[in-house]
Amino acid sequence: MSAFRCGTVAIVGRPNVGKSTLLNKLVGQKLSITSRKPQTTRYRLNGILTKLDTQYIFVDTPGFQMRHKSALNRAMNRTVTDSLRDMDVALLVLEAGQLEKEDRDALAIISAETPLVIAINKIDKLAGNGPLLDFLKMVAALCPRAELVPVSARLGKNLPELLKTIRTHLPEQSAIYAADDLTDRNERFLAAELLREKLFRLTGDELPYGSSVTIEKFEEEGQMRRIHAAIIVDKDSHKAMVIGQKGLKLKEIATAARIDMEKLFGGKVFLQVWVKVKSGWTDDERSLRTLGFGDL
């Protein structure tokens, strides 16, 4: 049997290329939240996949972008660059058939010393092999040192080949995490993220980017979790939008989040959610530290 390998793989790319969907599919569990809103991922999260001869530590990062200049966006971009410093492999995710300036920006922050694998995602959206082959040639010309692997994260297509390619760059060493560990994040963090996902998904494009979630109380009573959470919004009008007529929208958001929490935690969840207004929080460094963005 070949020597055991274990290492860290930073998943990077511009917003909405499918980084979180890819992570969830690779580890076989929903850890990183997804929605159609740009920059849904805000925090670094490790997803752990342990095989007989390999432990992959995937680091999901926010979508790297340069269009917005708020303190929140600066903090997220810093999360990306910090995550790349000590990685064994950089996994750049591109959307098949689309190469934008933000893709090049993301590529530019990856050190030439770091092994680079590029996952060409969403290949199921291209008609025929011709457009895909043309795109692969263009990316190969742009970055000759990278290894390219076409995949569909949504369908789980070609992921074994992606894992095989990544493995060749991981160091020979013992596992860092236990074989049954799936993530380095605790249930409190995951609960907040699941609620934020439902907030983003069920309010559509109507709710502005400036909303977040904080867990104010998390208690375990046997298999039961009692969770008190607050949705943070920027304006009173946003609060009304989240609550909805007669509280129906907030109830829908909380119910959907509770169902996912019970699936992930394997037990009953009592979830109480309310909405708070905190004006200008996305540009307030103290508020961002409170919401888990560390030193800014």
N, C-alpha and C positions, 0 to 999 in steps of 0.2 A: 504493500500500500504506500502511496506517496505521502510525503511529510505533511503534517497538519499546517494549514495556513490560516492566519487571522489578521484582519486589518480594517482600516476605516476608509469609507468611500463617500466623498462629498457629492451630493446630487445638486447640480447647479443649472441655471438657465433663466431665461426671461420668464415673466409671469405667463401662466396659462398654457404651458407646453406639456403639462401632465406629470410634473415631478412627483407630486404627492400620490397621484394614482399609481404611478410606477412603484413607488416605495411600498404602498399597501399591497400591491399585487406580488411583489417580490417576497415580502415577509409573510404573506398569507393572512393578514389581519388588518382591519381598518384602524390605523394609528394616526395618520396624518389627515386632516380634514380637507375636503375638496368642495369647490363651488365654481360657478362661472365668473364670479367677481375676481378681477385682478388682485394679486397680492393677498389671497386668502391665507396663505402660510405666512406667519409673522415670526415664529420662534424656531430655533434649532431643535430638532428632535432626532434621536437615534432610533432606528429600526433595526432589530437584530435577527439575522437568519443564520441558524447553525445547521450545517450538514455534517456527514460522517468525517469529512476531511477538511472542512473549511468553516470558519465563522466570519460572516460578512457583517460589518457594522456600518449601515447606511445612515448618512447624516442628511436629513431633509432640511433644506434652507429656503428662505423667502426668495421670491423671484427677483433677480437683480435688474434694476432699472434706473434710469437717470432723469426721467421726466418730472418727477415730483421731488420737492426739496424740503418737505416738512421734517421735523425732528424724528417723527416716526419712520419715515422712509430712510433717513440717514442711519437710524439705528438698525433697520433691517438690512441695508446694504453692508453695514459693518459686520453684521452677523454672518453674511456670506463670505466676506474677505477673511474674517477671523477663522471661520470653519475650514478654509482652504489651507491654512498655514501648516498644519500638522497632519494632513491627510496622506494616506498611502496612494490613493487613486482619486482622480477627479472624474466624475461621470457627468458630462455635459449633455443635457437633453435638448434636442432641437425638434421642431415640428416638421414633419415631412413636407417638402414642397415650399417651405417658407423660411427664408433667411433674412432677418431684419437687423437693423442697427443694434438693437438691444442684445441680439444673439452674439454679435461681434464684441459688444461691451463685456458680456459675460465671459467670452473666450479670452479677452485681453487680461482679465484678472487672474487667470490660471497660470501659475509659474511654469516655465519651460522645463523645470526640473521634475515636475510632478507627472507621473504617468497619466495619460489622458485617453479615456474611452468616450466616444460620442454615441449616444443612443438616439437614433432617428425614429422618433415616436409618431404614432397616428398613421402608420403606413396603410391601415385599412381605409383611410379616407381618400387615398389616391387610386385613380382608375388605371389599371394595367401596370406593367413593370417598367414601361418606358420612362414616365415622369420620375419614378423612384430612382432608376439608374442614373438619369441626368442629374438629379439632386445629389446623389452619392458622389458622383464625379466632381461636382462643384465644391462640396464640402471637403473632399479629399484634397483638392487643389488648394483650398483655403488653409487647411491644417494637415500637412502631410504626415506629421508625427502621430496623429491620432488613429486609433482603431475604431472603425465604424461598425455598428450593429443595428440594422433595421428592426424595430419592434412595434408591437401594439400593446401598450400597457392595459388598455381597456379590455382587450380580448385575451391577454396573456400570451401573445404570440411571440415566439423566438426568445423568450426570457431565459431558458436554459443556456442558450448560446451566449447571451449577455453575461450571465454568471460565470460561465467558463472563461470568457475573455477577461473579466475582471480578476478572476482568481490568479491568473498568471502573474499579476502585478502585486499580489499581497505577500507580505513577509512570512517566512516560516517561523511560527511561534505558537505557543499554546493559546487556547481560547481566553478571552478577557472576561466574558460574561458566562453565566450558567447556561446550559444547553436549552433550557426551557424559557429563558428570558426573551421577551419580545421588544422591550424598549427600556430606556433609562429614565423615562418620565413616570411620575407617580399618578395615582388615580385622580387626585385633585386637579392636576394639570389637564389630564385627558377629559375630565368632565367639563371643564371650562371650554376646551376646544370643541367638543361635540355640541355644546350649546351655541357657541359662536357660529359653527357651521350651519345649524338650523336657522339662526338669525339671518345669515347671509342668503341662504337658499330660499327661505320663505318670504322674505321681503323684496326679493328680486332687485332690480336696479333702482327702485324707489329710495331705498335707504342709503344714504351717503356712506362713503368709506369710513368716516369717523365714528365707528361704533366698536365696542369691545365687550368683554365679559370678565368679571372677577368672581372668584368663589369666596364667600364671606364665612361660611361654616361648612365643614365636611366631617361628619360623624359616622362611625361604623357601629352597628348594633347586631352582632352576629353576621348574617348574610345581608342585612339591610343597610343601605347607605342613606343617610339624611343629609341632603345638600341644599344649602341656601346660596343662591347666586344672584348677582346684580348685572344687568345689561347696562353698559355705559354709553350714553349718546351725547351729542354735542349741543343739541337745541331742544326746546320744549316741543317743537313741531315734530321732531324725530321721535320723541317719547310717545306722542300720540299715535304716530305711525306704527310703532312697535306694539303698543297695547291694542290698537284696533278698536272697532266698534264693539262696545260692551265687553272688552277684554278678550275677544275671540282670537285675534292674531297672536297675542302673547300666550294664550292657552295652547294654540296650535304649535307654536315654537317649542314651548316647554314639554308638551306631550311627545313630540317627535324626538327631542333630545333625550328624554327619560327612557324611551324605548331603546335607543342606541346604547345608552349607558348600561341598561340592564343586560343587553347582549354582551357588551364588552366585559363588564364586571362579574357576570354570572350570578346575579342576585337582584332582589327587589331594590328599587330606588324611590325615595320620597324626595321630590324636587320642588323647591319653592323659588320662584323667580320674580323679581321686580325690576323696574327700570329707573335709572338715575341719570340726571343731566349734569355733565361736567364740561362746561364750555371751554373750547380751545385745548382739549387734552392732547391732541395729536402733535401740538407744538410746545407742550409743556414738559420739560425734562423730568420734573419731580413726579408728575402723573405717570410718565412712561416708566420710570423706575418702579413705581408702585405696581404697575401692570406687568413687571417682570422683564424689562429690557436692560437691566443692569446699568453699568456706568456708561454715560453718554458723553 
